[in-house]
Amino acid sequence: MASHRQQDDRDHALVHKLWLTYHQLAVLAPQHLTNHAWDYAVVLNEVFWKGTPNGEPVWEVLQGPRDQFDRAAHVAMAE
């Protein structure tokens, strides 16, 4: 089983990868897609570190921002 420090390192690496991916997308994608990616990343970060509000299932909390990002991605691909 991983030690607390090892888990902490993996957690920070995962969050770093999330933000790095966002910044890579920001360089390549139109602003409207980047805005939705930011909103999605913020919710992912909050759920990861703080859990969900009122014990809601994770998928319910992520569904709105994920769907908005997906729709924006489809629009950006069609441009």
Secondary structure per residue as TSV (DSSP state, phi and psi in degrees):
chain	resnum	aa	ss	phi	psi
A	1	M	-	360.0	142.0
A	2	A	-	-71.9	144.3
A	3	S	-	-73.5	166.1
A	4	H	H	-58.8	-41.3
A	5	R	H	-64.0	-41.8
A	6	Q	H	-63.5	-42.0
A	7	Q	H	-64.5	-41.9
A	8	D	H	-59.0	-44.1
A	9	D	H	-62.4	-42.4
A	10	R	H	-66.7	-39.8
A	11	D	H	-60.7	-46.9
A	12	H	H	-65.9	-37.1
A	13	A	H	-64.1	-39.8
A	14	L	H	-64.5	-45.6
A	15	V	H	-65.7	-39.7
A	16	H	H	-60.3	-42.1
A	17	K	H	-63.8	-39.5
A	18	L	H	-58.9	-49.7
A	19	W	H	-69.7	-35.8
A	20	L	H	-63.3	-43.5
A	21	T	H	-62.7	-40.9
A	22	Y	H	-59.3	-47.4
A	23	H	H	-66.6	-33.6
A	24	Q	H	-65.0	-42.9
A	25	L	H	-62.8	-39.4
A	26	A	H	-61.1	-30.6
A	27	V	H	-73.0	-34.4
A	28	L	H	-99.6	-25.4
A	29	A	S	-101.2	158.9
A	30	P	-	-65.4	158.0
A	31	Q	H	-57.2	-40.6
A	32	H	H	-63.2	-34.4
A	33	L	H	-72.4	-40.9
A	34	T	H	-60.9	-39.8
A	35	N	H	-61.0	-44.5
A	36	H	H	-69.3	-34.9
A	37	A	H	-63.8	-40.5
A	38	W	H	-61.9	-48.4
A	39	D	H	-57.9	-43.8
A	40	Y	H	-64.8	-44.2
A	41	A	H	-63.2	-38.8
A	42	V	H	-63.6	-44.4
A	43	V	H	-65.6	-43.2
A	44	L	H	-57.9	-45.3
A	45	N	H	-61.8	-45.2
A	46	E	H	-64.0	-42.6
A	47	V	H	-65.4	-40.1
A	48	F	H	-62.8	-46.2
A	49	W	H	-88.3	-34.0
A	50	K	H	-113.1	-11.1
A	51	G	-	84.1	-172.6
A	52	T	-	-96.2	151.3
A	53	P	G	-68.6	137.5
A	54	N	G	56.5	24.5
A	55	G	G	69.0	19.9
A	56	E	-	-62.5	152.0
A	57	P	-	-62.4	143.4
A	58	V	H	-56.1	-43.7
A	59	W	H	-60.8	-33.3
A	60	E	H	-68.8	-38.8
A	61	V	H	-68.5	-38.0
A	62	L	H	-84.1	-18.0
A	63	Q	H	-58.2	-48.1
A	64	G	H	-61.9	-56.1
A	65	P	H	-62.0	-36.0
A	66	R	H	-65.9	-45.0
A	67	D	H	-63.0	-41.0
A	68	Q	H	-64.1	-41.1
A	69	F	H	-64.3	-44.2
A	70	D	H	-60.0	-45.0
A	71	R	H	-62.9	-43.0
A	72	A	H	-64.0	-36.5
A	73	A	H	-65.6	-40.6
A	74	H	H	-64.2	-39.7
A	75	V	H	-64.1	-45.6
A	76	A	H	-63.0	-36.9
A	77	M	H	-67.7	-29.4
A	78	A	H	-82.0	-14.0
A	79	E	-	-75.1	360.0
